[in-house]
Amino acid sequence: MENTEMPRRMIRAAYTDDTVTVYQAYRPAIGDHAALHGRFPESWSRSRMTWIKPSFLWMMYRSGWGRKEGQERVLALDISRDGFGSALRRACLSHFDRSVYPDRETWAERVRSTQVRVQWDPERDLFLRPLPYRSLQLGLTGRATRDYADHWIVGVRDVTGLAHRVHELVRSGDREAAAALLPRERPYPLDEETAAVIGATPEPSGRPAP
């Protein structure tokens, strides 16, 4: 049975003391270059909004296990926690939420003043079914996109093979083996101020997650 006691909005990610792993999926021309060189090619648009996702299974849902057209290469990108943290602190929810903003005018002003968006979408299980708690999607545009592409990324791995293997095991009914291959995602520590900015659910203890 899935754990339904998870805080409704919590960042869960694979991370170290210095980096946090996020996922994106691209067509082969982009994905192969990024995995080979550790950075996006110059043809990768730094003027458009790009969305990064710390949840591997949500990326599987979005990319159809790396088989949707234009998303055939699934990338795990290790980015600096300093960069990730700075983005979170500057973020704005993509939609008005009365539990975060006192009124729509306050939210609209925040939208105008920042280049980072937060969206909380249902987390997914191994069958890509929605779970009762939410996963973070972080949208970057303008300067934030350029910082991500050119300064925050410290490593890029092609995990398309992993995506396909996990999917094969799920389809064959070997859920235990599939789950064993998943990246280890833990609650990501947030200070109270950052948690409030992005509308994360406070920890029961009132302290950041370990």
FIDRENKOL-647832 format. One record per residue (C-alpha): x, y, z; residue in three letters. Coordinates in nm, 2 decimals. Layout:
# FIDRENKOL-647832
+--------+--------+--------+-----+
:      X :      Y :      Z : res :
+--------+--------+--------+-----+
:      X :      Y :      Z : ALA :
...
+--------+--------+--------+-----+
//
This chain:
# FIDRENKOL-647832
+--------+--------+--------+-----+
:      X :      Y :      Z : res :
+--------+--------+--------+-----+
:   0.00 :   0.00 :   0.00 : MET :
:   0.13 :   0.35 :  -0.09 : GLU :
:   0.21 :   0.58 :   0.20 : ASN :
:  -0.07 :   0.83 :   0.22 : THR :
:   0.08 :   1.01 :   0.52 : GLU :
:   0.33 :   1.21 :   0.31 : MET :
:   0.30 :   1.59 :   0.35 : PRO :
:   0.08 :   1.71 :   0.06 : ARG :
:   0.35 :   1.93 :  -0.08 : ARG :
:   0.71 :   1.81 :  -0.02 : MET :
:   1.02 :   1.82 :  -0.24 : ILE :
:   1.16 :   1.47 :  -0.27 : ARG :
:   1.49 :   1.44 :  -0.45 : ALA :
:   1.82 :   1.25 :  -0.49 : ALA :
:   2.08 :   1.49 :  -0.35 : TYR :
:   2.43 :   1.52 :  -0.19 : THR :
:   2.58 :   1.79 :   0.02 : ASP :
:   2.65 :   1.99 :  -0.29 : ASP :
:   2.41 :   1.89 :  -0.57 : THR :
:   2.05 :   1.79 :  -0.63 : VAL :
:   1.94 :   1.58 :  -0.92 : THR :
:   1.66 :   1.70 :  -1.16 : VAL :
:   1.52 :   1.54 :  -1.47 : TYR :
:   1.43 :   1.65 :  -1.82 : GLN :
:   1.37 :   1.47 :  -2.15 : ALA :
:   1.47 :   1.59 :  -2.49 : TYR :
:   1.50 :   1.47 :  -2.85 : ARG :
:   1.83 :   1.28 :  -2.93 : PRO :
:   2.01 :   1.58 :  -3.08 : ALA :
:   1.98 :   1.77 :  -2.76 : ILE :
:   2.00 :   1.49 :  -2.51 : GLY :
:   2.30 :   1.31 :  -2.66 : ASP :
:   2.50 :   1.64 :  -2.68 : HIS :
:   2.42 :   1.72 :  -2.31 : ALA :
:   2.51 :   1.38 :  -2.19 : ALA :
:   2.84 :   1.37 :  -2.39 : LEU :
:   2.96 :   1.72 :  -2.30 : HIS :
:   2.79 :   1.79 :  -1.97 : GLY :
:   2.61 :   2.09 :  -2.09 : ARG :
:   2.34 :   2.19 :  -2.34 : PHE :
:   2.44 :   2.28 :  -2.70 : PRO :
:   2.43 :   2.65 :  -2.81 : GLU :
:   2.12 :   2.56 :  -3.00 : SER :
:   1.93 :   2.49 :  -2.68 : TRP :
:   1.71 :   2.79 :  -2.63 : SER :
:   1.81 :   3.00 :  -2.33 : ARG :
:   1.52 :   3.24 :  -2.39 : SER :
:   1.23 :   3.00 :  -2.33 : ARG :
:   1.09 :   2.87 :  -2.01 : MET :
:   1.23 :   2.53 :  -1.91 : THR :
:   1.09 :   2.30 :  -1.64 : TRP :
:   1.30 :   2.08 :  -1.42 : ILE :
:   1.17 :   1.80 :  -1.20 : LYS :
:   1.33 :   1.63 :  -0.90 : PRO :
:   1.09 :   1.33 :  -0.93 : SER :
:   1.21 :   1.04 :  -1.15 : PHE :
:   0.86 :   0.89 :  -1.17 : LEU :
:   0.70 :   1.22 :  -1.25 : TRP :
:   0.95 :   1.25 :  -1.54 : MET :
:   0.85 :   0.90 :  -1.65 : MET :
:   0.48 :   1.01 :  -1.65 : TYR :
:   0.57 :   1.32 :  -1.85 : ARG :
:   0.79 :   1.15 :  -2.11 : SER :
:   0.60 :   0.82 :  -2.13 : GLY :
:   0.91 :   0.63 :  -2.00 : TRP :
:   1.13 :   0.82 :  -2.25 : GLY :
:   0.93 :   0.71 :  -2.55 : ARG :
:   0.72 :   1.01 :  -2.64 : LYS :
:   0.83 :   1.19 :  -2.96 : GLU :
:   1.08 :   1.46 :  -2.88 : GLY :
:   1.15 :   1.31 :  -2.53 : GLN :
:   1.34 :   1.00 :  -2.63 : GLU :
:   1.64 :   1.10 :  -2.41 : ARG :
:   1.58 :   1.12 :  -2.04 : VAL :
:   1.85 :   1.32 :  -1.86 : LEU :
:   1.95 :   1.32 :  -1.49 : ALA :
:   2.11 :   1.66 :  -1.44 : LEU :
:   2.31 :   1.72 :  -1.12 : ASP :
:   2.28 :   2.09 :  -1.04 : ILE :
:   2.43 :   2.29 :  -0.75 : SER :
:   2.22 :   2.31 :  -0.44 : ARG :
:   2.31 :   2.68 :  -0.42 : ASP :
:   2.15 :   2.74 :  -0.76 : GLY :
:   1.85 :   2.53 :  -0.68 : PHE :
:   1.80 :   2.71 :  -0.34 : GLY :
:   1.83 :   3.05 :  -0.50 : SER :
:   1.56 :   2.96 :  -0.75 : ALA :
:   1.33 :   2.84 :  -0.48 : LEU :
:   1.37 :   3.15 :  -0.28 : ARG :
:   1.29 :   3.37 :  -0.58 : ARG :
:   0.99 :   3.16 :  -0.69 : ALA :
:   0.63 :   3.23 :  -0.74 : CYS :
:   0.35 :   2.97 :  -0.76 : LEU :
:   0.22 :   2.94 :  -1.12 : SER :
:  -0.14 :   2.97 :  -1.00 : HIS :
:  -0.30 :   3.18 :  -0.72 : PHE :
:  -0.32 :   3.00 :  -0.39 : ASP :
:  -0.50 :   3.16 :  -0.10 : ARG :
:  -0.30 :   2.96 :   0.15 : SER :
:   0.02 :   3.12 :   0.02 : VAL :
:  -0.09 :   3.47 :  -0.09 : TYR :
:  -0.33 :   3.71 :   0.09 : PRO :
:  -0.49 :   3.82 :  -0.23 : ASP :
:  -0.46 :   3.79 :  -0.61 : ARG :
:  -0.29 :   4.13 :  -0.64 : GLU :
:  -0.01 :   4.02 :  -0.42 : THR :
:   0.03 :   3.70 :  -0.62 : TRP :
:   0.02 :   3.90 :  -0.95 : ALA :
:   0.29 :   4.13 :  -0.83 : GLU :
:   0.51 :   3.84 :  -0.74 : ARG :
:   0.45 :   3.69 :  -1.08 : VAL :
:   0.57 :   4.01 :  -1.24 : ARG :
:   0.88 :   4.03 :  -1.02 : SER :
:   1.03 :   3.68 :  -1.06 : THR :
:   1.15 :   3.45 :  -1.34 : GLN :
:   1.09 :   3.13 :  -1.14 : VAL :
:   0.76 :   2.94 :  -1.12 : ARG :
:   0.66 :   2.65 :  -0.89 : VAL :
:   0.39 :   2.40 :  -0.98 : GLN :
:   0.28 :   2.12 :  -0.75 : TRP :
:   0.15 :   1.82 :  -0.95 : ASP :
:   0.04 :   1.48 :  -0.82 : PRO :
:   0.33 :   1.24 :  -0.76 : GLU :
:   0.32 :   0.91 :  -0.95 : ARG :
:   0.36 :   0.55 :  -0.85 : ASP :
:   0.53 :   0.28 :  -1.06 : LEU :
:   0.22 :   0.25 :  -1.28 : PHE :
:   0.22 :   0.63 :  -1.32 : LEU :
:  -0.10 :   0.66 :  -1.14 : ARG :
:  -0.15 :   0.98 :  -0.94 : PRO :
:  -0.07 :   0.97 :  -0.56 : LEU :
:  -0.25 :   1.18 :  -0.30 : PRO :
:   0.06 :   1.40 :  -0.25 : TYR :
:   0.24 :   1.64 :  -0.48 : ARG :
:   0.57 :   1.67 :  -0.66 : SER :
:   0.76 :   1.99 :  -0.74 : LEU :
:   0.80 :   2.12 :  -1.09 : GLN :
:   1.03 :   2.42 :  -1.12 : LEU :
:   0.99 :   2.65 :  -1.42 : GLY :
:   1.28 :   2.88 :  -1.52 : LEU :
:   1.28 :   3.17 :  -1.76 : THR :
:   1.50 :   3.46 :  -1.85 : GLY :
:   1.81 :   3.49 :  -1.63 : ARG :
:   1.71 :   3.19 :  -1.43 : ALA :
:   1.72 :   2.97 :  -1.75 : THR :
:   2.07 :   3.10 :  -1.84 : ARG :
:   2.20 :   3.05 :  -1.49 : ASP :
:   2.07 :   2.69 :  -1.49 : TYR :
:   2.21 :   2.60 :  -1.83 : ALA :
:   2.55 :   2.78 :  -1.79 : ASP :
:   2.63 :   2.78 :  -1.42 : HIS :
:   2.43 :   2.54 :  -1.21 : TRP :
:   2.48 :   2.21 :  -1.40 : ILE :
:   2.77 :   2.01 :  -1.28 : VAL :
:   2.69 :   1.68 :  -1.44 : GLY :
:   2.46 :   1.52 :  -1.69 : VAL :
:   2.37 :   1.15 :  -1.72 : ARG :
:   2.16 :   0.98 :  -1.99 : ASP :
:   1.92 :   0.76 :  -1.79 : VAL :
:   1.70 :   0.65 :  -2.08 : THR :
:   1.82 :   0.29 :  -2.04 : GLY :
:   1.72 :   0.30 :  -1.68 : LEU :
:   1.38 :   0.43 :  -1.77 : ALA :
:   1.32 :   0.16 :  -2.02 : HIS :
:   1.44 :  -0.11 :  -1.78 : ARG :
:   1.22 :   0.00 :  -1.50 : VAL :
:   0.93 :   0.01 :  -1.74 : HIS :
:   1.00 :  -0.34 :  -1.87 : GLU :
:   1.00 :  -0.47 :  -1.51 : LEU :
:   0.67 :  -0.30 :  -1.43 : VAL :
:   0.51 :  -0.44 :  -1.74 : ARG :
:   0.64 :  -0.79 :  -1.66 : SER :
:   0.49 :  -0.76 :  -1.31 : GLY :
:   0.81 :  -0.76 :  -1.12 : ASP :
:   0.73 :  -0.45 :  -0.91 : ARG :
:   0.99 :  -0.52 :  -0.64 : GLU :
:   1.28 :  -0.54 :  -0.90 : ALA :
:   1.15 :  -0.22 :  -1.06 : ALA :
:   1.13 :  -0.03 :  -0.73 : ALA :
:   1.48 :  -0.14 :  -0.64 : ALA :
:   1.62 :   0.04 :  -0.95 : LEU :
:   1.45 :   0.37 :  -0.88 : LEU :
:   1.68 :   0.66 :  -0.77 : PRO :
:   1.67 :   0.71 :  -0.39 : ARG :
:   1.47 :   1.02 :  -0.34 : GLU :
:   1.45 :   1.17 :   0.01 : ARG :
:   1.27 :   1.47 :   0.16 : PRO :
:   1.47 :   1.77 :   0.06 : TYR :
:   1.55 :   2.01 :   0.35 : PRO :
:   1.39 :   2.35 :   0.34 : LEU :
:   1.41 :   2.64 :   0.58 : ASP :
:   1.08 :   2.78 :   0.69 : GLU :
:   1.11 :   3.09 :   0.48 : GLU :
:   1.17 :   2.90 :   0.16 : THR :
:   0.90 :   2.65 :   0.24 : ALA :
:   0.65 :   2.94 :   0.28 : ALA :
:   0.76 :   3.10 :  -0.05 : VAL :
:   0.69 :   2.78 :  -0.25 : ILE :
:   0.38 :   2.67 :  -0.05 : GLY :
:   0.54 :   2.35 :   0.08 : ALA :
:   0.37 :   2.17 :   0.36 : THR :
:   0.54 :   2.23 :   0.69 : PRO :
:   0.70 :   1.93 :   0.85 : GLU :
:   0.51 :   1.81 :   1.16 : PRO :
:   0.82 :   1.88 :   1.38 : SER :
:   0.85 :   2.23 :   1.24 : GLY :
:   1.20 :   2.16 :   1.14 : ARG :
:   1.35 :   2.10 :   0.79 : PRO :
:   1.35 :   1.74 :   0.67 : ALA :
:   1.68 :   1.54 :   0.70 : PRO :
+--------+--------+--------+-----+
//
